[in-house]
Amino acid sequence: MSGNTINVQGSYIDIHDNENVYLSVDKAEVRMGQTVAEEAPATLTADLLGKAVGGVKEYIWGNAAYAVLFCVCRDEYGWQDNASYFERQLSLLGINIPAGTLNAAISRNPYMRQPVGKWKALGVMERVMVLVERFREQVALLRAKA
């Protein structure tokens, strides 16, 4: 098997040849049994995402606000950088937004291409930062209960 990639719930296994198998888990890479790169962020399951979104509904001002949650999941919880995939996951959770909504929001708001940790310094709107913080808090609360 040469040049194949397998995606298993956000982890990627690249099989280059019989001798080299690379496993990328979130943002860490494991090569021949050794961890290379930064420590992987804490993962966020789709089930936990659904519960966390339910806990921040009052801060979601419209469908485009889900792009904020996508960015947090992408940057802080190891989700793949694929807005369409995130929309499909939301749909499976019963949250239906029109296809392309997240990509349109990201296109209109270039700060969303930056890591969430830089947003405050970029002068992002207060309602966006409130949603980011409430979502983080909700995830932490739900994890503590688990």
VEXDREN-2710 file (C-alpha; in Angstrom, 1 decimal):
% VEXDREN-2710
k/r/px/py/pz
1/MET/0.0/0.0/0.0
2/SER/1.7/3.2/-1.1
3/GLY/0.4/6.7/-0.7
4/ASN/-2.9/5.9/1.0
5/THR/-4.5/7.9/3.8
6/ILE/-7.1/6.6/6.2
7/ASN/-9.2/9.0/8.3
8/VAL/-10.5/7.5/11.5
9/GLN/-12.5/10.1/13.5
10/GLY/-10.2/13.0/13.0
11/SER/-7.0/10.9/13.1
12/TYR/-5.1/10.3/9.9
13/ILE/-3.0/7.3/9.0
14/ASP/-0.7/7.8/6.0
15/ILE/0.8/4.6/4.6
16/HIS/3.7/5.6/2.4
17/ASP/5.3/2.2/1.9
18/ASN/5.8/-1.0/3.9
19/GLU/8.4/0.7/6.1
20/ASN/6.9/4.1/6.9
21/VAL/3.5/4.5/8.6
22/TYR/2.6/7.9/9.9
23/LEU/-0.2/8.4/12.4
24/SER/-1.4/12.0/12.9
25/VAL/-3.7/12.2/15.9
26/ASP/-5.2/15.7/16.1
27/LYS/-2.1/17.9/15.7
28/ALA/0.5/15.4/17.0
29/GLU/2.3/13.0/14.7
30/VAL/3.4/9.6/15.7
31/ARG/6.2/8.2/13.6
32/MET/7.6/4.7/14.3
33/GLY/6.3/4.8/17.9
34/GLN/7.6/8.2/18.8
35/THR/5.6/11.4/19.2
36/VAL/6.8/14.3/17.0
37/ALA/5.3/17.8/17.1
38/GLU/3.1/19.5/19.7
39/GLU/0.9/17.8/22.2
40/ALA/-2.5/16.9/20.8
41/PRO/-5.4/19.1/21.9
42/ALA/-8.2/17.5/23.9
43/THR/-10.7/15.9/21.5
44/LEU/-14.4/16.7/21.3
45/THR/-16.8/14.0/20.3
46/ALA/-19.8/14.8/18.1
47/ASP/-22.1/13.8/21.0
48/LEU/-20.3/16.3/23.3
49/LEU/-20.4/18.9/20.6
50/GLY/-24.2/18.5/20.4
51/LYS/-24.6/18.9/24.2
52/ALA/-22.2/21.9/24.2
53/VAL/-24.1/23.6/21.4
54/GLY/-27.3/23.1/23.3
55/GLY/-25.8/24.9/26.2
56/VAL/-24.8/28.0/24.2
57/LYS/-28.0/28.4/22.1
58/GLU/-28.8/31.7/23.7
59/TYR/-25.5/33.1/22.3
60/ILE/-26.0/32.0/18.7
61/TRP/-27.4/35.0/16.8
62/GLY/-27.9/33.2/13.5
63/ASN/-26.7/30.3/11.3
64/ALA/-23.4/32.0/10.6
65/ALA/-22.5/31.9/14.3
66/TYR/-21.9/28.2/13.9
67/ALA/-18.8/29.2/12.0
68/VAL/-17.4/30.5/15.3
69/LEU/-18.0/27.1/16.9
70/PHE/-16.4/25.4/13.9
71/CYS/-13.3/27.5/14.3
72/VAL/-13.1/26.7/18.0
73/CYS/-13.5/23.0/17.2
74/ARG/-10.9/23.2/14.5
75/ASP/-8.3/25.1/16.5
76/GLU/-8.8/23.8/20.1
77/TYR/-10.4/20.4/19.9
78/GLY/-8.7/18.8/16.9
79/TRP/-11.5/18.8/14.4
80/GLN/-10.5/18.7/10.8
81/ASP/-10.4/22.0/8.9
82/ASN/-13.5/21.1/6.8
83/ALA/-16.5/23.4/7.2
84/SER/-18.7/21.1/5.1
85/TYR/-17.9/18.1/7.3
86/PHE/-18.8/20.2/10.4
87/GLU/-22.1/21.2/8.8
88/ARG/-22.9/17.5/8.2
89/GLN/-22.0/16.7/11.8
90/LEU/-24.4/19.5/12.9
91/SER/-27.1/18.0/10.7
92/LEU/-26.6/14.6/12.3
93/LEU/-27.2/16.3/15.7
94/GLY/-30.4/17.8/14.4
95/ILE/-29.0/21.3/13.7
96/ASN/-29.8/22.0/10.1
97/ILE/-28.2/25.0/8.4
98/PRO/-28.0/25.6/4.6
99/ALA/-25.0/24.0/2.9
100/GLY/-22.1/26.5/2.5
101/THR/-23.2/28.7/5.4
102/LEU/-19.9/28.2/7.3
103/ASN/-17.7/28.7/4.3
104/ALA/-19.6/31.9/3.4
105/ALA/-19.2/33.2/7.0
106/ILE/-15.5/32.4/6.9
107/SER/-15.2/34.2/3.5
108/ARG/-16.9/37.3/4.9
109/ASN/-14.9/37.3/8.1
110/PRO/-11.2/36.8/7.4
111/TYR/-10.3/36.7/11.1
112/MET/-11.9/33.2/11.1
113/ARG/-8.9/32.0/9.0
114/GLN/-6.7/32.9/12.0
115/PRO/-6.3/30.8/15.1
116/VAL/-9.1/31.5/17.6
117/GLY/-6.4/32.5/20.2
118/LYS/-5.5/35.5/18.1
119/TRP/-9.1/36.8/17.6
120/LYS/-9.2/39.1/20.6
121/ALA/-6.1/40.9/19.6
122/LEU/-7.6/41.3/16.1
123/GLY/-10.5/43.3/17.6
124/VAL/-13.2/40.7/16.9
125/MET/-16.7/41.7/17.9
126/GLU/-17.7/41.1/21.5
127/ARG/-20.6/38.8/20.7
128/VAL/-18.1/36.5/18.9
129/MET/-15.7/36.4/21.8
130/VAL/-18.6/35.8/24.3
131/LEU/-19.7/32.8/22.2
132/VAL/-16.2/31.4/22.1
133/GLU/-15.8/31.7/25.9
134/ARG/-19.2/30.3/26.7
135/PHE/-18.6/27.4/24.3
136/ARG/-15.3/26.6/25.9
137/GLU/-16.9/26.8/29.4
138/GLN/-19.7/24.5/28.3
139/VAL/-17.3/21.9/26.9
140/ALA/-15.2/22.0/30.2
141/LEU/-18.4/21.7/32.3
142/LEU/-19.6/18.7/30.3
143/ARG/-16.2/17.0/30.5
144/ALA/-16.1/17.5/34.2
145/LYS/-19.5/15.8/34.5
146/ALA/-18.3/12.8/32.4
END
